[in-house]
Amino acid sequence: MMPMILMLNTWSVFLFFVSLLTIGFTRYVYRWRNPKCDGGKLPPGSMGLPLLGETIQFFIPNNSLDMPTFFKKRLARYGALFKTNLVFHNVVVSLDPDFNHFIFQQERKSVQLWYMDSFWDIFGKSIDATADPYVLKYFRNCLLNQFGAETIKETLLPKIEVTVNRYLRTWSTQSSVEVKASITRMVFDLTAQHLFHYDPMDKNVGNVFADFFDSVMAVPINIPGTTHHKCMKNKKKAIQLMKDILRERRDSTEKKGDFLDQVIEDMKTLEFLTEDFVVYFIFGVLLASFATISTNLTLAFALLADHPAVVKELLEEQDNFAKSKDNPDSPLTWDEYKSMTFMSQVIHETLRMANMFPGMLRKVIKDIHVNGYTIPKGWTIMLVTSAIHMSPEKFPDPQTFNPWRWNDVGDTNAPSRDYIPFGGGLRHCVGADFSKAIMAIFMRILITKFSWKKIKGGNAYRNPALSFGSGFHVEISEKGQI
């Protein structure tokens, strides 16, 4: 009798604990699917599986430049504003141009800039500090001094032209060139030279920076593992190297007139300009420049390869400039650059289709109330540019590369609700003019002085960021040598 009683008691205890676990798990799942929203109602949507959320669906590749299927399905089901959970974060996704515009105006009021955790771990010190209006204004002014229209006009235009010519000639001596990797190195060298007179011939320095930025781009989310560990290891090397460069310049009496000189002088009076802060900020500027410009320019190259009619009209425009000059081989002038109407249209169309990141991220710092919904403090907002740029209502036949669609469009340099390749509001990219100048000069030299043959790759798709899979490989030749 006693063993039977013990068995019954053991079984009862087991069932009791199973019941507790079931109740606890059920409550957890309920709370996961129905997050708290004190005094308000969250937008519609699904939080996905516990812990995983909808991350797996989000990272499923799309085989075109169209708005990702992940967003399309939820747009049809929930509308242009919906909630989800991605990479352990509660997110409200906006596919609404009017709401996106509203959020751009809310910088430092109800939202602040935010990136995925891996980038925040590396660049968070400089990103977080720019939430201070004084710090943000200081660095915007610094960067405009270095990369704004006036500096491009006075000093950068010929530097870009010389650099592009040199790299394209070098690539023409190679049997095959992987376009994105090659352009990335070109843009990095150009930007680093302008920021702190980096010497591209110093391979030891270049390799340390290259290893660091390569590992940063390989860690899209903060998941512990060998890739993240490698990134942190490369980060330490690169930071120490940049600190050595900074200290050497501070101890030198020679002035080079670059960004580093300007910051070093200001470090004497501005408390927030610590050594660590300056180093992180320089890395942030470098990453922002070569990561975006190289991707957009690689897409432009791939699109030109597949659209000979566009190349033909670009050549006609450049031929007209050459005919009006005494010396057709003389350097490009600022007036000529600003007069390249069709080139500008090609750039606008490329940027419209690129949308290199899935969305622009903002962290909510104060509850936001919109259309009867509440987005709570602590949540993340993702503003999806492809929802606007690839909308057939805004841009008919949006998957077709058609620079002529910009013929009758007014000023596209200023951000609007329907065209935001460089963001908007206080965070509108100060490097927009620099990016477009590099793209224009690269394409001009490429089509007028070189020919190319696609070897393999070049098929762009979203993964969920803009990707070229196994790469885009071409053979480049100088026209006079064909």
C-alpha positions as CSV (number, residue, x, y, z in Angstrom):
1,M,0.0,0.0,0.0
2,M,2.8,2.4,0.9
3,P,4.6,2.2,-2.5
4,M,1.3,2.9,-4.2
5,I,0.7,6.0,-2.0
6,L,4.3,7.1,-2.8
7,M,3.7,6.6,-6.5
8,L,0.5,8.6,-6.3
9,N,2.2,11.4,-4.4
10,T,5.1,11.5,-6.8
11,W,2.7,11.6,-9.8
12,S,0.7,14.3,-8.1
13,V,3.8,16.4,-7.5
14,F,4.9,15.9,-11.1
15,L,1.5,16.9,-12.5
16,F,1.5,19.9,-10.2
17,F,4.9,21.1,-11.5
18,V,3.8,20.4,-15.1
19,S,0.6,22.5,-14.5
20,L,2.7,25.3,-13.1
21,L,5.1,25.2,-16.0
22,T,2.1,25.1,-18.5
23,I,0.4,28.1,-16.8
24,G,3.7,30.0,-16.6
25,F,4.5,29.4,-20.3
26,T,1.0,30.2,-21.3
27,R,1.2,33.5,-19.4
28,Y,4.6,34.2,-21.0
29,V,3.3,33.5,-24.5
30,Y,0.3,35.7,-23.8
31,R,2.5,38.6,-22.6
32,W,4.8,38.1,-25.5
33,R,1.9,38.4,-28.0
34,N,0.3,41.2,-26.2
35,P,3.0,43.6,-25.0
36,K,2.1,46.3,-22.4
37,C,1.0,49.6,-23.7
38,D,0.0,51.7,-20.7
39,G,-2.9,54.0,-21.5
40,G,-2.9,53.2,-25.2
41,K,-3.3,50.7,-28.0
42,L,-0.4,49.3,-30.0
43,P,-0.6,49.2,-33.9
44,P,-1.8,45.9,-35.3
45,G,0.6,43.1,-36.1
46,S,2.2,39.9,-34.8
47,M,5.1,39.6,-32.4
48,G,5.9,36.1,-33.8
49,L,7.4,33.3,-31.8
50,P,8.6,33.8,-28.3
51,L,12.3,35.1,-28.3
52,L,12.6,34.6,-32.0
53,G,9.8,37.0,-33.0
54,E,9.6,37.3,-36.8
55,T,13.4,37.6,-37.2
56,I,13.7,34.5,-39.4
57,Q,11.0,35.7,-41.8
58,F,12.6,39.1,-41.9
59,F,16.0,37.7,-43.0
60,I,14.6,35.6,-45.8
61,P,16.3,36.9,-49.0
62,N,14.3,38.6,-51.8
63,N,15.4,38.0,-55.4
64,S,14.7,41.5,-56.6
65,L,15.1,45.2,-55.7
66,D,11.4,45.5,-54.9
67,M,10.1,46.1,-51.4
68,P,10.8,42.9,-49.4
69,T,8.1,40.3,-49.2
70,F,8.2,40.6,-45.4
71,F,6.9,44.1,-45.6
72,K,4.5,43.5,-48.5
73,K,2.6,40.7,-46.7
74,R,2.2,42.8,-43.5
75,L,1.2,45.9,-45.5
76,A,-1.7,43.8,-47.0
77,R,-2.7,42.3,-43.7
78,Y,-2.2,45.2,-41.2
79,G,-1.7,48.4,-43.2
80,A,1.2,50.8,-43.4
81,L,2.0,50.8,-39.6
82,F,2.4,47.5,-37.8
83,K,4.2,46.0,-34.8
84,T,6.6,43.0,-34.7
85,N,9.7,41.7,-32.9
86,L,13.0,41.6,-34.7
87,V,16.3,40.5,-33.2
88,F,15.0,40.6,-29.6
89,H,13.6,44.1,-30.1
90,N,10.0,45.3,-30.1
91,V,9.6,47.2,-33.4
92,V,6.9,49.3,-35.1
93,V,7.4,49.3,-38.8
94,S,6.3,52.3,-40.9
95,L,5.6,52.1,-44.6
96,D,3.8,55.4,-44.5
97,P,5.6,58.4,-46.0
98,D,3.6,60.9,-44.0
99,F,4.4,59.2,-40.7
100,N,8.1,58.8,-41.7
101,H,8.2,62.6,-42.4
102,F,6.7,63.2,-38.9
103,I,9.3,61.0,-37.2
104,F,12.2,62.9,-39.0
105,Q,10.8,66.0,-37.3
106,Q,10.7,64.4,-33.9
107,E,14.5,64.0,-33.5
108,R,15.5,64.7,-29.9
109,K,11.8,65.3,-29.0
110,S,10.3,61.8,-29.0
111,V,12.9,59.7,-30.9
112,Q,16.7,59.4,-31.3
113,L,19.0,57.7,-33.7
114,W,19.6,54.0,-33.1
115,Y,21.4,51.1,-34.9
116,M,21.4,47.4,-34.4
117,D,23.3,46.3,-31.3
118,S,26.5,45.2,-33.0
119,F,27.0,48.7,-34.5
120,W,26.0,50.3,-31.2
121,D,28.6,48.3,-29.4
122,I,31.3,49.7,-31.7
123,F,30.1,53.3,-32.5
124,G,27.6,53.9,-29.7
125,K,29.8,56.4,-27.9
126,S,29.8,58.8,-30.8
127,I,26.2,58.1,-31.8
128,D,24.8,58.6,-28.3
129,A,26.7,61.8,-27.8
130,T,25.2,63.4,-30.9
131,A,21.8,63.3,-29.2
132,D,23.1,66.4,-27.5
133,P,22.0,69.3,-29.8
134,Y,25.3,71.2,-29.2
135,V,27.4,68.1,-30.1
136,L,25.3,67.3,-33.1
137,K,25.5,70.8,-34.4
138,Y,29.3,70.9,-33.9
139,F,29.9,67.7,-35.9
140,R,27.4,68.6,-38.6
141,N,29.3,71.9,-39.1
142,C,32.7,70.0,-39.1
143,L,31.5,67.5,-41.7
144,L,29.9,70.2,-43.9
145,N,33.2,72.0,-43.8
146,Q,35.0,68.9,-45.0
147,F,32.4,67.3,-47.3
148,G,29.9,70.1,-48.2
149,A,29.2,71.6,-51.6
150,E,31.7,74.5,-51.1
151,T,34.6,72.1,-50.2
152,I,33.7,69.8,-53.1
153,K,33.8,72.8,-55.4
154,E,37.0,74.3,-54.1
155,T,39.2,71.2,-53.4
156,L,37.5,67.8,-53.5
157,L,36.3,67.7,-57.2
158,P,39.8,67.5,-58.7
159,K,40.9,65.0,-55.9
160,I,38.0,62.7,-56.7
161,E,38.8,62.9,-60.4
162,V,42.5,62.0,-59.9
163,T,41.6,59.2,-57.5
164,V,39.0,57.6,-59.8
165,N,41.3,57.8,-62.8
166,R,44.1,56.2,-60.9
167,Y,42.0,53.3,-59.6
168,L,40.3,52.6,-62.9
169,R,43.6,52.5,-64.7
170,T,44.9,50.1,-62.1
171,W,41.8,47.9,-62.5
172,S,42.2,47.9,-66.3
173,T,45.5,46.0,-65.8
174,Q,43.8,43.2,-64.0
175,S,42.0,40.2,-65.7
176,S,39.0,40.6,-63.4
177,V,37.8,43.1,-60.8
178,E,35.2,42.5,-58.1
179,V,33.4,45.8,-58.3
180,K,32.1,46.3,-54.8
181,A,35.3,45.4,-52.9
182,S,37.4,47.5,-55.3
183,I,35.1,50.6,-55.1
184,T,35.0,50.2,-51.3
185,R,38.8,50.4,-51.0
186,M,38.8,53.4,-53.4
187,V,36.2,55.3,-51.4
188,F,37.9,54.4,-48.1
189,D,41.2,55.7,-49.3
190,L,39.8,58.9,-50.6
191,T,37.8,59.6,-47.5
192,A,40.6,58.7,-45.1
193,Q,43.1,60.8,-47.0
194,H,40.7,63.8,-46.7
195,L,40.0,63.2,-43.0
196,F,43.5,62.6,-41.7
197,H,45.9,62.4,-44.6
198,Y,46.0,58.6,-44.6
199,D,48.6,57.2,-47.0
200,P,47.0,54.5,-49.2
201,M,50.5,53.1,-49.9
202,D,51.0,52.2,-46.2
203,K,49.7,48.6,-46.5
204,N,50.1,47.8,-42.8
205,V,47.8,50.6,-41.7
206,G,45.4,49.9,-44.6
207,N,45.1,46.2,-43.7
208,V,44.3,47.0,-40.1
209,F,41.5,49.3,-41.0
210,A,40.3,47.0,-43.8
211,D,40.1,44.0,-41.4
212,F,38.2,46.0,-38.9
213,F,35.6,47.4,-41.3
214,D,35.2,44.0,-43.0
215,S,34.4,42.4,-39.7
216,V,32.0,45.2,-38.8
217,M,30.0,44.6,-42.0
218,A,30.0,40.8,-41.3
219,V,28.1,41.3,-38.0
220,P,24.6,42.6,-38.9
221,I,23.2,41.7,-35.4
222,N,24.7,41.3,-32.0
223,I,24.8,37.5,-31.6
224,P,27.7,36.2,-29.5
225,G,30.1,34.0,-31.5
226,T,33.3,33.9,-33.4
227,T,32.4,36.6,-35.9
228,H,31.5,39.1,-33.2
229,H,34.6,38.1,-31.2
230,K,36.8,38.7,-34.3
231,C,35.1,42.1,-34.8
232,M,35.9,43.1,-31.2
233,K,39.5,41.9,-31.6
234,N,40.0,43.9,-34.9
235,K,38.3,46.9,-33.2
236,K,41.0,47.0,-30.5
237,K,43.8,47.0,-33.1
238,A,42.1,49.7,-35.3
239,I,41.3,51.9,-32.3
240,Q,44.9,51.7,-31.0
241,L,46.2,52.5,-34.5
242,M,43.9,55.5,-34.8
243,K,44.9,56.7,-31.4
244,D,48.6,56.5,-32.3
245,I,47.9,58.6,-35.4
246,L,45.9,61.2,-33.3
247,R,48.7,61.4,-30.7
248,E,51.4,61.8,-33.4
249,R,49.5,64.6,-35.0
250,R,48.9,66.3,-31.6
251,D,52.6,66.3,-30.9
252,S,53.5,67.6,-34.3
253,T,53.8,71.3,-35.2
254,E,53.0,70.6,-38.9
255,K,49.5,71.5,-40.0
256,K,47.8,69.6,-42.8
257,G,44.5,71.6,-42.9
258,D,42.3,68.5,-42.7
259,F,39.5,67.3,-40.4
260,L,41.9,65.9,-37.8
261,D,43.7,69.3,-37.5
262,Q,40.4,71.0,-37.0
263,V,39.3,68.5,-34.2
264,I,42.7,68.6,-32.5
265,E,42.5,72.4,-32.2
266,D,39.0,72.2,-30.8
267,M,40.0,69.5,-28.3
268,K,41.8,72.3,-26.4
269,T,38.5,74.0,-25.5
270,L,35.7,71.5,-25.9
271,E,35.3,69.0,-23.1
272,F,33.3,66.4,-25.0
273,L,36.1,66.0,-27.6
274,T,38.0,63.2,-25.7
275,E,40.5,61.0,-27.5
276,D,38.1,58.1,-27.5
277,F,35.2,60.2,-28.8
278,V,37.3,61.6,-31.7
279,V,38.5,58.1,-32.7
280,Y,35.0,56.6,-32.7
281,F,33.6,59.5,-34.6
282,I,36.2,59.2,-37.3
283,F,35.5,55.5,-37.7
284,G,31.8,56.3,-37.9
285,V,32.3,58.7,-40.7
286,L,34.6,56.3,-42.6
287,L,32.0,53.5,-42.3
288,A,29.1,55.7,-43.3
289,S,31.0,56.9,-46.4
290,F,32.4,53.7,-47.9
291,A,29.6,51.4,-46.9
292,T,26.9,53.5,-48.6
293,I,28.8,55.0,-51.5
294,S,30.4,51.7,-52.6
295,T,27.0,49.9,-52.5
296,N,25.2,52.6,-54.4
297,L,27.9,52.9,-56.9
298,T,28.2,49.2,-57.5
299,L,24.4,49.1,-58.2
300,A,24.9,52.0,-60.6
301,F,27.7,50.1,-62.4
302,A,25.5,46.9,-62.6
303,L,22.5,48.9,-63.9
304,L,24.7,50.6,-66.6
305,A,26.0,47.2,-67.7
306,D,22.4,46.1,-68.4
307,H,21.1,49.3,-69.9
308,P,23.2,50.4,-73.0
309,A,20.6,53.1,-73.9
310,V,21.4,54.9,-70.6
311,V,25.1,54.7,-71.3
312,K,24.5,56.1,-74.8
313,E,22.7,59.2,-73.5
314,L,25.3,59.7,-70.8
315,L,28.0,59.6,-73.5
316,E,26.1,62.1,-75.6
317,E,25.9,64.5,-72.7
318,Q,29.6,64.2,-72.0
319,D,30.4,64.6,-75.8
320,N,28.5,67.9,-75.7
321,F,30.7,69.1,-72.8
322,A,33.9,68.0,-74.6
323,K,32.9,69.9,-77.8
324,S,32.4,73.1,-75.9
325,K,35.9,73.0,-74.3
326,D,39.2,74.1,-75.8
327,N,40.9,71.1,-74.3
328,P,38.5,68.0,-74.0
329,D,40.9,66.4,-71.6
330,S,41.0,69.3,-69.1
331,P,39.7,68.6,-65.6
332,L,36.0,68.7,-64.8
333,T,34.9,72.1,-63.6
334,W,32.2,72.8,-61.0
335,D,29.9,74.4,-63.6
336,E,30.2,71.4,-65.8
337,Y,29.6,69.0,-62.9
338,K,26.4,70.9,-62.0
339,S,25.3,71.0,-65.6
340,M,25.3,67.2,-66.0
341,T,21.5,66.9,-66.1
342,F,21.1,63.3,-67.3
343,M,23.9,62.1,-65.0
344,S,22.0,63.6,-62.1
345,Q,18.9,61.7,-63.2
346,V,20.8,58.5,-63.4
347,I,22.1,59.0,-59.8
348,H,18.6,59.9,-58.5
349,E,17.2,56.7,-60.1
350,T,20.0,54.6,-58.7
351,L,19.4,55.9,-55.2
352,R,15.7,55.4,-55.6
353,M,16.2,51.7,-56.3
354,A,19.1,51.1,-54.0
355,N,17.5,51.4,-50.5
356,M,20.6,49.6,-49.2
357,F,19.4,49.1,-45.7
358,P,16.0,47.5,-44.8
359,G,15.0,50.7,-43.0
360,M,16.1,53.7,-40.9
361,L,16.0,53.0,-37.2
362,R,14.9,55.3,-34.4
363,K,14.5,54.6,-30.6
364,V,11.4,56.0,-29.0
365,I,12.3,58.1,-26.0
366,K,8.8,59.4,-25.3
367,D,5.4,57.8,-26.1
368,I,4.2,58.6,-29.6
369,H,0.4,58.8,-30.3
370,V,-0.6,58.4,-33.9
371,N,-3.9,57.6,-35.6
372,G,-5.4,56.2,-32.4
373,Y,-2.3,54.0,-31.6
374,T,0.5,54.4,-29.1
375,I,4.2,53.6,-29.7
376,P,5.6,53.2,-26.2
377,K,8.9,54.6,-24.9
378,G,11.7,52.0,-25.4
379,W,10.4,50.6,-28.6
380,T,12.2,50.9,-32.0
381,I,10.7,52.4,-35.1
382,M,11.8,51.2,-38.5
383,L,11.2,53.6,-41.4
384,V,11.2,51.6,-44.6
385,T,12.4,53.7,-47.6
386,S,11.7,50.9,-50.2
387,A,8.0,51.2,-49.4
388,I,8.1,54.7,-50.8
389,H,10.8,54.5,-53.5
390,M,9.4,51.2,-54.9
391,S,5.7,52.2,-54.7
392,P,3.9,52.0,-58.1
393,E,1.7,54.9,-56.9
394,K,4.7,57.2,-56.5
395,F,6.9,55.8,-59.2
396,P,5.1,53.9,-62.0
397,D,6.8,50.6,-63.0
398,P,9.1,51.0,-60.0
399,Q,11.4,48.0,-60.7
400,T,12.4,49.4,-64.1
401,F,15.6,51.4,-64.2
402,N,14.3,54.6,-65.9
403,P,16.4,57.8,-65.4
404,W,14.1,59.6,-67.8
405,R,11.3,59.5,-65.2
406,W,13.1,62.4,-63.5
407,N,12.8,64.7,-66.5
408,D,10.0,66.8,-65.1
409,V,10.8,66.5,-61.4
410,G,11.9,69.6,-59.6
411,D,14.6,70.0,-57.0
412,T,15.5,66.5,-55.8
413,N,18.4,67.7,-53.6
414,A,16.1,68.5,-50.7
415,P,14.4,65.5,-49.0
416,S,10.7,65.1,-49.6
417,R,8.0,62.7,-48.3
418,D,8.4,60.6,-51.5
419,Y,12.2,60.6,-51.9
420,I,14.5,60.2,-48.9
421,P,17.7,58.4,-50.0
422,F,19.7,60.4,-47.4
423,G,17.1,60.5,-44.6
424,G,15.5,63.7,-43.4
425,G,15.1,66.2,-40.6
426,L,18.1,66.9,-38.4
427,R,19.7,63.6,-39.5
428,H,19.6,64.4,-43.2
429,C,23.0,63.0,-44.3
430,V,25.6,65.8,-44.5
431,G,27.6,63.6,-47.0
432,A,24.9,63.6,-49.6
433,D,26.7,66.0,-52.0
434,F,30.0,64.1,-51.5
435,S,28.3,60.8,-52.3
436,K,26.7,62.1,-55.5
437,A,29.9,63.8,-56.6
438,I,31.8,60.5,-56.4
439,M,29.1,58.6,-58.2
440,A,28.9,61.2,-61.0
441,I,32.7,61.5,-61.5
442,F,33.2,57.7,-61.4
443,M,30.5,57.1,-64.0
444,R,31.7,59.9,-66.2
445,I,35.3,58.6,-66.3
446,L,34.1,55.0,-66.6
447,I,32.0,55.6,-69.7
448,T,34.3,58.1,-71.5
449,K,37.7,56.5,-70.9
450,F,37.0,52.8,-70.3
451,S,35.0,49.9,-71.5
452,W,34.0,46.9,-69.5
453,K,32.7,43.4,-69.9
454,K,30.6,41.6,-67.3
455,I,32.2,38.3,-66.3
456,K,29.8,37.1,-63.6
457,G,27.4,38.3,-60.9
458,G,25.9,41.7,-60.6
459,N,22.4,40.5,-59.7
460,A,21.2,42.8,-56.9
461,Y,18.8,41.6,-54.3
462,R,17.8,42.2,-50.7
463,N,19.1,40.0,-47.9
464,P,17.5,42.1,-46.2
465,A,20.1,44.8,-47.0
466,L,21.1,45.3,-50.6
467,S,23.5,42.5,-51.6
468,F,25.2,41.2,-54.7
469,G,25.6,37.6,-53.6
470,S,28.9,36.2,-54.9
471,G,29.9,39.7,-56.1
472,F,30.0,41.5,-59.4
473,H,33.0,40.7,-61.5
474,V,34.0,42.7,-64.6
475,E,36.9,43.1,-67.0
476,I,37.8,46.7,-67.5
477,S,39.9,48.1,-70.4
478,E,41.1,51.5,-71.4
479,K,39.4,52.6,-74.6
480,G,42.6,53.4,-76.3
481,Q,44.0,49.9,-75.7
482,I,41.1,47.9,-77.1
